[in-house]
Amino acid sequence: MPAVQRSEFLLALNQVANERGVDVEIVLETVKNAILAAYKKDHPDIELEEYSTTLDKNTGEARISHKNKDVTPPGFGRIAAQTARQVILQKIREKEKEAIIADYKLRIGTIVNGMILRFAGPNIIVDVGKTEAMMPIPEQIPNEKYHLNQRLTVYILEIRNGIKGEEIVVSRSNNGLLEGLFKREVPEVSKGSVVIKDIAREAGARSKVAVYSNQQGIDPVGSCVGQRGVRVQAIIAEFGGLEKIDIIQWHENPKDYIAQALSPAKNVRVEIDKPSFASTSAKATADKKATEGQGEKIAHAYVPTEELSLAIGREGQNVRLASKLTGYRIEIEEEAKITEAAEKSTETKKTELSVSDKLSDSAIAKKKVKAEGKKAEPKQKKEKSQIQNSKSETNSNDQNLK
């Protein structure tokens, strides 16, 4: 092998061994296998298992042997050198890719700046620095326009096996992108003094973010909004101004949380459906408690008439996001109608009570008359008896006079 080629071989070998952390013996074994494969191309009828190769790691010289006999063809040194160079370069690329993939595996769940390189059918190939990543259709924002060389922020979603091996998948529609942007723009969130509790998102349209502070004296909503809205506006700008973001205060009490989630609607009164037990037996109660929390949670939100459209939102978007955020199925009801129904119910009850009172008075009066009638009857009988006795005495006296 010429000296120049040998120098190139040693340089490449050292590059793999030292810079990429590849064991020299592994590289040499790979090169030897590649040299044998190159020899077989010129001798397709041989049994490769019967042949071996030796490779001097100092000089790069390769020799082919068959049953301990040197069968190296003339000029094979040049072929061996080219093969060795290709194998080493391929090994370098493989190790580089492995190192990059390993690095990005540690970065899953974070955001990174990227640039659109090309379109692969419906998928978008994004340059994320050291390598390329793919953004499939489900991870794209539906109404967002993309073009070549466009710079954008993406969320590293996962590493998955593709046609060409492992590939990085990034997203623009995942909730993690929104959370990552808040961490980037709001120091209180990145430091942990303000915590993002829940996110409900319809990418490219509207999002709701529930936050709370675990440090006294910090306003979580104000921290995320920023002075004159500068922080939240920076996040909205990342989506081209297409996506509105509602930041609300998280509450442990579900009634307060749901009322906040329905903002911008105000003066919302919330009632939570309580589970009812069909049987009072100990077994039924135990079974109910065992399955409690597995069913659908329902809340009734009573909203003033003037706030009704805000609570529901366009095409039900506001209440839909509030349901996603809180985990409750929220049923919106107009407060005025509920009040009116309650008043009618009260009036009906009053009327029923009034009629009932009148009927009661009438029944009492009848009972009184009947009772008085019963008292009068013996008296009349007594008077009648006295009259009859008086008449009898009168007749007797008249007979005596005669």
C-alpha positions, 0 to 999 in steps of 0.5 A: 500500500503506498505511503500516502494511502497508509497515512490516510488509513492511519489517520482515518483509523485514529479518527475513529478510535480516538475522536469517536470512541470506537475500539480499534480492534472492532474497526479493524475487524470490520475492515477485514470483513469488507476486504474479504467481501471485495475479494469475493466480488472478483471471485464469486465461486469461492467459499468465503468461510475458507478464506481469511485476511490479515490487516496490519494496523500500523501500515494498513497492508492487507493480505488474503489467505486460503488454508494458510496460503497467501492468495493476495492478487496483484494490485489488491493493495489499492482495492483494499485501501479503498475498501478500508477507507469506505468502511472507516468513513461509513463507521464514522457516519454510523457512530456519529448518527448513534451519538446524535440519536443518543443525545436527542433521546435525552432531549425528548420532551424539550423544545429546539429551534429548527429550519425547514429543509424540504418536504417529503410528501406530506411530511416536513423535514426539519434541520434541528442542528446536528441532524434532521428530524421529521414532522408528520401531518398529525404533529403539524398545526392544521391552519399553519403555512410552511415554506422552505428555510422557515425558522420555527420552534419544535417539540422533540416528541420521540425517537422511532424506527423508520425506513432508514433506521432510527429517526427523530420525530418533532411536533408543533401541535403537541401540548409540550411545545406550549409548555416549553415556550412558557419555560423559555419566556417566563423565568418563574416557570423555568425556575419552578416557582410558577407551575403549569398544572394543566393545558388544554389545546386546540392547536392553531386556534385556542389554548387554556393554561392553568397555573399556580404558584408554590411561592408566596407573593408571586402572582402566577397569572401575572407572571405568565402574562408579563408586563403589558402582556409582553411574555404571552405575546411572544408565545402567541407570535411563535404561532403567527398570532393564530392561536389565542392563549387563556391563562387561568389560576388553578384551584384545588376546589373543582367548583372554583377551578371550573368557574375559572376555566370558563373565563372570560365568562364571569360570575359563574356558579358551579355545582358538582354532581354527587354520586348516588347510592342505589342501595344502602347495604355495606356491600353496595357502598363498598363496590361503589367506593371501589369504582368511584372516580372511574365514571364521568365527572359532571358539573353544572355551570350556571351563567348570567345571561349576558355571559352565556355566549362567552362561556360557551364560545364560538362553536362550543370551543370555550366550554370544550377546552374548559372540560378538557382542562378540568376533566369534567363534563360541563353543562352550561345553564342560563342562571335566569332560566334556573331562577325563573324555574325556581320561582315558578316552583316556589309559586306552585308550592305556595298555591298548593299549600294555599289550596291545601290550607283551604281544603283543611279548613273546609274539612275542619268546618265539616267535622265541627258541624258534624260534631255539633250535630251529634251533640244536639241529637241527644238534647233533642231526644231528651226534650222530646221525651220530656214533652211526651212525659208532660203530655202523659201526665196531663192526660192522667190528670184529666182522667182523674178529674173526670 
